[in-house]
Amino acid sequence: MLRSLRLGLAAVLLIVGAAAQGAKAQSGSGVISEIRVEGNQRIEADTVRSYMGLAPGEAYDPARADRALKALFATGLFADVSVRQQGAALVVSVVENPIINRLAFEGNRRIGDDVLEQEVQLRPRVVYTRSRVQADVQRLLQVYRRSGRFAATVEPKVIQLPQNRVDLVFEISEGPLTGIRRIDFIGNEAFSDDRLKRAVITKETRWYRFLTSDDSYDPDRLTLDRELLRKFYLERGYADFRVVSAVAELTQDRDSFFITFTVDEGEIYSFGEVSVTSTLRNLDPETLRVYLKTAESETYNAEQIEDSIEDLTFALGELGYAFVDVRPRIDRDRENRRIAVTYDINEGPRVYVERINITGNVRTLDEVVRREFRLVEGDAFNTAKLRRSRQRIRGLGFFDKVEVTQDQGTAPDRVIVNVDVQERSTGELSFGAGVSSSESVIGDVSIRERNLLGKGQDLRASVSVSARRQQLDLSFTEPYFLDRNLAAGVDVFNIERDQQDRSSFDEESTGLRLRSGFPITENLRQSVRYTLRRDDISDIDDDTSQFIRLDEGEATTSAGGYDFTYDVRDDRFEPNNGYIIRFGQEFAGVGGSIRYIQTTGGWAYYYPIFEELVGSISLKGGHIEGLGEDIRVTNRFFLGGESFRGFEAGGVGPRDDETNDSIGGNVFYVATGELRFPLGFAEELGILGRIFTEVGTLTDPDVSGPALLDTKSSRVSAGFGLSWRSPFGPIRVDIAQPIVKEDFDEEELFRFSFGTRF
């Protein structure tokens, strides 16, 4: 009996277990009858189902349901998703992410909304997700870090709106500029920290650096500083130099950085044997040694090697070798610390210019840049001509930055030249002023646009109004007249000068000048001009010099002239090397009532004496001779002021002893020696110091009489000055004192000029 009960109970348990297992099996592998979507507002149910990868009529699989759940989350459309079975139906419950109605920025003053909008990925009518918001926060922080504000914070705020919409507001606390508290160098023995600080662009924060951003942290600038340090040492013989590390540590208050450069200077090297080899036919390598900047036993300088390569390439191009490859072969003797250099000249690959791309010019037309190129599409590529092209583009004065790079073209023998420029303001509003020892003040105002309509045309209007002069000038220059390399221009002027203090008369000149200029060679330029001018000398009193009363009344000058200019300076505006020669003549007498021949010339030479110390010497002079008549006072030379510092304008040269009137001279010369150097911290601001001395004289007016004071003796002056390339324009101050002078000369101690650009 007991056994029968046990058997019956076992059977019941087996039946119940089988039933449960069957039910479980039916539940886990049953067929999905429908997929029902709940909670959706904007998104269609069919769209939700399409993301799931499940369809009615398919067997239910928990693994597939889990994948469907993940797929719905991955769309970014939903804040929450759940999947459950309800009988044979599969129910999907979703909570949709809201739609962004409006995107705004608050608290940003230094960086505009338009800049920030370009950085963020979220936009109005885009689905809002927390991950996207956080990604945009990081992007905004990166923008501020690039601008030097590492203390900036960005807090996203969400404003709920009806219909599952939100306004997203980024609340920004920009914080102060993250400056550089200190720059340290470790491992430097040959050069002090102060000297190395001047070699890098990054600067320590100081109050006087409010006009520059170099004292704010920039990781890209720090990378450049590593290269500048390397270049600095390589130019001074440290061939083994390396920057071990450059570390920027942010202070706890996040308002500044500590910058630490760790360097390994190594030993100083000198040049060993320097030679030139060539595989080019009909070329004697020894004839090229004159182009080398490197010399045996001199301190090693990596920059001189690069300069030698450029000069060799340029010279070979001039000799007709368009495809050359100049490579330096270095042989380092570590024991004796000498580096032998061999310049190997081989025939280079035949590469042609496929295309020239010009970028960065907003106002300036492409053709203005292209016409300065010594290369055109299809030409044989030449590094030297490319370098000269860059110099010519810089010489326009239209750009702050000119970068020329090369990229591989569509074929191995093609190269693409890229020119990236950064335009500068070419409009100028200039003011000039001078103060003499007699407290006479001269002022002028001129408005000029050197790149009119982006065509490179030069338009200038000048007005000078003072107690002594009223002058109006209007000038226009077309640099490429008739689409030829021919500059043409016209000047119209009316000048009223009160010369009572200087020479006891008033002068009025009204005229027109036509001019044209064209290059003869790469460095030699010729210009021609024609001037038609009416001069009137009036308001002469009885106590005016007899030498001036002779010229009272009107006279008409019709003159033609020419000038030659040979210029091989490395920069037109602030040369450090090279020289310039000028020579010109003017002939008056083709019509008009005045006849003369005038000759003028000048020469200036610039040379870097030591690092950052540039010396220059210059000489200018002139001679005018009447053709069958005496030279009128309005056509004579006058010396002083800007033309001879230390003396008042017209203060040097012949003078009437009775009236003290300056009467000018027919012959003059002025020689100048000058040293230009940086002024410590002021170097960053563009302030340069100058010391100078000038020697010259003015003599030989074609008048005579017992009252004439004239001597051929040379005058000498010396002084110092400052030049500042300020944001308001160039400012120049000179203080000079005559050392050798005549008793009748007029002195001027202080002179300055300033201007601004817009």
Secondary structure as GFF3:
##gff-version 3
##sequence-region A 1 758
A	DSSP	alpha_helix	2	28	.	.	.	ID=ss1
A	DSSP	beta_strand	34	38	.	.	.	ID=ss2
A	DSSP	alpha_helix	45	52	.	.	.	ID=ss3
A	DSSP	alpha_helix	62	74	.	.	.	ID=ss4
A	DSSP	beta_strand	78	86	.	.	.	ID=ss5
A	DSSP	beta_strand	89	96	.	.	.	ID=ss6
A	DSSP	beta_strand	99	106	.	.	.	ID=ss7
A	DSSP	alpha_helix	113	119	.	.	.	ID=ss8
A	DSSP	alpha_helix	130	146	.	.	.	ID=ss9
A	DSSP	beta_strand	153	161	.	.	.	ID=ss10
A	DSSP	beta_strand	165	173	.	.	.	ID=ss11
A	DSSP	beta_strand	179	186	.	.	.	ID=ss12
A	DSSP	alpha_helix	193	199	.	.	.	ID=ss13
A	DSSP	three_ten_helix	207	209	.	.	.	ID=ss14
A	DSSP	alpha_helix	219	234	.	.	.	ID=ss15
A	DSSP	beta_strand	242	250	.	.	.	ID=ss16
A	DSSP	beta_strand	256	264	.	.	.	ID=ss17
A	DSSP	beta_strand	270	278	.	.	.	ID=ss18
A	DSSP	three_ten_helix	285	291	.	.	.	ID=ss19
A	DSSP	alpha_helix	302	318	.	.	.	ID=ss20
A	DSSP	beta_strand	324	333	.	.	.	ID=ss21
A	DSSP	beta_strand	338	347	.	.	.	ID=ss22
A	DSSP	beta_strand	352	359	.	.	.	ID=ss23
A	DSSP	alpha_helix	366	370	.	.	.	ID=ss24
A	DSSP	alpha_helix	383	395	.	.	.	ID=ss25
A	DSSP	beta_strand	399	408	.	.	.	ID=ss26
A	DSSP	beta_strand	414	423	.	.	.	ID=ss27
A	DSSP	beta_strand	427	435	.	.	.	ID=ss28
A	DSSP	beta_strand	441	452	.	.	.	ID=ss29
A	DSSP	beta_strand	457	465	.	.	.	ID=ss30
A	DSSP	beta_strand	469	478	.	.	.	ID=ss31
A	DSSP	three_ten_helix	481	483	.	.	.	ID=ss32
A	DSSP	beta_strand	487	498	.	.	.	ID=ss33
A	DSSP	alpha_helix	500	503	.	.	.	ID=ss34
A	DSSP	beta_strand	506	519	.	.	.	ID=ss35
A	DSSP	beta_strand	524	538	.	.	.	ID=ss36
A	DSSP	alpha_helix	546	549	.	.	.	ID=ss37
A	DSSP	beta_strand	553	567	.	.	.	ID=ss38
A	DSSP	beta_strand	578	592	.	.	.	ID=ss39
A	DSSP	beta_strand	596	610	.	.	.	ID=ss40
A	DSSP	beta_strand	613	626	.	.	.	ID=ss41
A	DSSP	three_ten_helix	633	635	.	.	.	ID=ss42
A	DSSP	beta_strand	655	656	.	.	.	ID=ss43
A	DSSP	beta_strand	667	678	.	.	.	ID=ss44
A	DSSP	three_ten_helix	680	683	.	.	.	ID=ss45
A	DSSP	beta_strand	687	699	.	.	.	ID=ss46
A	DSSP	beta_strand	708	709	.	.	.	ID=ss47
A	DSSP	beta_strand	715	726	.	.	.	ID=ss48
A	DSSP	beta_strand	729	740	.	.	.	ID=ss49
A	DSSP	beta_strand	750	757	.	.	.	ID=ss50
###
